[in-house]
Amino acid sequence: MHTYGRLFLVGTLVALMLAACTAAPAEQIQSQASPSAQVAAPSSDTVGNVAGTLLRIKDGKNEAFVGIPLYLGDLVASTEGVEGISSLSRETAPKTYTEDSGAFVFADVPVGRYTLWLDTPRGPVMLNEPTTGGDLIITVDGGKISTLGSLPYDIPFPE
């Protein structure tokens, strides 16, 4: 099986496991009409930007995840148009890294609906909405910035 096939299979299995464990309704992050002062506007009306801050809860306090690779996974729809699976290809997915503050920006992302993936030494993990545990679905609209805000997670991660 090719690497892409394995990644798709792993991503699909992770998405299905997370969906099975999550009873909360899907949370949708909508694009904001005006760009943030800290994030540049998208380069055209056919793409959008996604910005947020990834935080790690350690000893009851939030600290920045620094230099962590993040990806946007595609939301896959059935032939009936029902979304239900997220797929990730490290080779083709939008990718960025967290800064010293945990802030991240995906610039000039094609319009669409995405999920957020954290790359770990053991493989990528799809992130849920941190406060409800529901699905974190990011809608990217052309010419707009989707602002996710602070995303704190209690995830064991190597130092």
C-alpha positions as CSV (number, residue, x, y, z in Angstrom):
1,M,0.0,0.0,0.0
2,H,1.4,3.4,-0.9
3,T,2.2,6.0,1.8
4,Y,-0.8,8.1,0.7
5,G,-3.1,5.1,1.1
6,R,-1.8,4.4,4.6
7,L,-2.1,8.0,5.6
8,F,-5.7,8.2,4.3
9,L,-6.6,5.0,6.1
10,V,-5.0,6.1,9.4
11,G,-6.6,9.5,9.1
12,T,-10.0,7.9,8.4
13,L,-9.6,5.5,11.3
14,V,-8.6,8.4,13.7
15,A,-11.6,10.5,12.5
16,L,-14.0,7.6,12.9
17,M,-12.7,6.8,16.4
18,L,-12.9,10.5,17.5
19,A,-16.4,10.8,16.0
20,A,-17.5,7.7,17.9
21,C,-16.2,9.0,21.2
22,T,-17.7,12.5,20.7
23,A,-21.4,13.0,21.5
24,A,-21.3,16.8,21.2
25,P,-22.6,18.5,18.1
26,A,-20.1,19.8,15.5
27,E,-18.6,23.2,16.2
28,Q,-18.1,25.3,13.1
29,I,-15.6,28.1,12.9
30,Q,-16.9,30.7,10.5
31,S,-14.8,33.3,8.7
32,Q,-14.8,36.8,10.0
33,A,-15.6,39.7,7.8
34,S,-12.7,41.8,8.7
35,P,-9.0,40.7,8.9
36,S,-7.2,40.6,12.2
37,A,-4.6,43.3,12.8
38,Q,-2.0,40.5,13.4
39,V,-2.8,38.4,10.4
40,A,-2.4,39.7,6.8
41,A,-5.4,39.5,4.5
42,P,-5.5,36.7,2.0
43,S,-3.9,37.4,-1.4
44,S,-7.1,37.1,-3.3
45,D,-10.9,36.5,-3.0
46,T,-10.4,32.9,-4.0
47,V,-8.4,31.9,-0.9
48,G,-8.7,32.6,2.9
49,N,-6.4,32.5,5.9
50,V,-6.8,30.6,9.1
51,A,-5.3,31.8,12.4
52,G,-5.2,30.7,16.0
53,T,-3.1,29.9,19.0
54,L,-2.3,26.3,20.0
55,L,-1.8,25.9,23.7
56,R,-0.9,22.9,25.9
57,I,-2.4,22.5,29.3
58,K,0.4,21.4,31.6
59,D,0.1,21.3,35.4
60,G,-3.1,23.2,35.2
61,K,-1.6,26.1,33.2
62,N,-1.6,27.0,29.5
63,E,1.7,27.1,27.7
64,A,2.5,27.5,24.1
65,F,3.1,24.6,21.7
66,V,6.3,25.8,20.0
67,G,7.4,24.7,16.5
68,I,4.7,22.1,16.1
69,P,3.6,21.2,12.6
70,L,-0.1,21.6,11.9
71,Y,-2.1,20.6,8.8
72,L,-5.6,21.3,7.5
73,G,-7.3,18.0,6.5
74,D,-10.0,17.9,3.9
75,L,-13.5,17.2,4.9
76,V,-14.8,14.4,2.7
77,A,-18.4,14.1,1.7
78,S,-20.3,11.0,0.6
79,T,-21.9,10.8,-2.8
80,E,-25.1,12.1,-1.1
81,G,-23.1,15.2,0.0
82,V,-23.0,14.2,3.7
83,E,-19.6,15.2,5.3
84,G,-18.3,12.6,7.7
85,I,-14.7,11.8,7.2
86,S,-11.6,14.0,7.3
87,S,-8.6,13.0,5.2
88,L,-5.0,14.2,5.5
89,S,-2.1,13.9,3.1
90,R,1.1,15.4,4.5
91,E,2.3,15.9,0.9
92,T,-0.6,18.1,-0.3
93,A,-2.4,19.5,2.8
94,P,-1.9,23.1,3.9
95,K,0.8,23.1,6.5
96,T,2.2,25.6,9.0
97,Y,4.2,25.6,12.3
98,T,3.4,27.2,15.6
99,E,5.4,30.2,16.7
100,D,7.0,30.8,20.1
101,S,3.7,32.0,21.4
102,G,1.8,29.0,20.0
103,A,0.3,31.3,17.3
104,F,-0.1,29.9,13.8
105,V,-1.4,31.1,10.4
106,F,-2.3,29.1,7.3
107,A,-2.0,31.6,4.5
108,D,-3.9,31.5,1.2
109,V,-5.9,28.3,1.8
110,P,-8.3,27.3,-0.9
111,V,-12.0,27.9,-0.1
112,G,-13.5,24.9,1.6
113,R,-14.1,23.1,4.9
114,Y,-11.3,21.6,6.9
115,T,-10.2,19.9,10.1
116,L,-7.1,20.8,12.1
117,W,-4.4,18.2,12.6
118,L,-1.4,18.2,15.0
119,D,1.6,16.3,13.8
120,T,3.2,14.2,16.6
121,P,6.2,11.8,16.6
122,R,3.7,8.9,16.5
123,G,1.7,10.4,13.6
124,P,-0.9,13.1,13.0
125,V,-3.9,13.6,15.3
126,M,-7.1,15.3,14.4
127,L,-8.0,18.0,17.0
128,N,-11.5,18.4,18.3
129,E,-13.1,21.6,19.6
130,P,-11.2,21.9,23.0
131,T,-14.1,23.1,25.2
132,T,-16.9,20.8,24.0
133,G,-15.0,17.9,22.5
134,G,-17.1,18.2,19.4
135,D,-15.9,18.3,15.8
136,L,-13.7,21.3,15.0
137,I,-14.8,22.2,11.5
138,I,-13.1,25.2,9.9
139,T,-14.9,27.0,7.1
140,V,-12.5,29.0,4.8
141,D,-14.2,31.8,2.8
142,G,-12.5,33.7,0.0
143,G,-10.9,36.9,1.0
144,K,-11.5,36.4,4.7
145,I,-9.6,35.2,7.8
146,S,-11.0,32.3,9.9
147,T,-9.9,33.1,13.5
148,L,-9.9,30.1,15.8
149,G,-8.7,31.9,18.9
150,S,-6.9,30.0,21.7
151,L,-7.1,26.3,21.4
152,P,-5.9,24.7,24.8
153,Y,-5.4,20.9,24.8
154,D,-4.4,18.5,27.5
155,I,-2.3,16.3,25.3
156,P,0.7,14.4,26.5
157,F,3.6,15.5,24.2
158,P,7.3,14.8,24.4
159,E,9.4,17.7,25.8
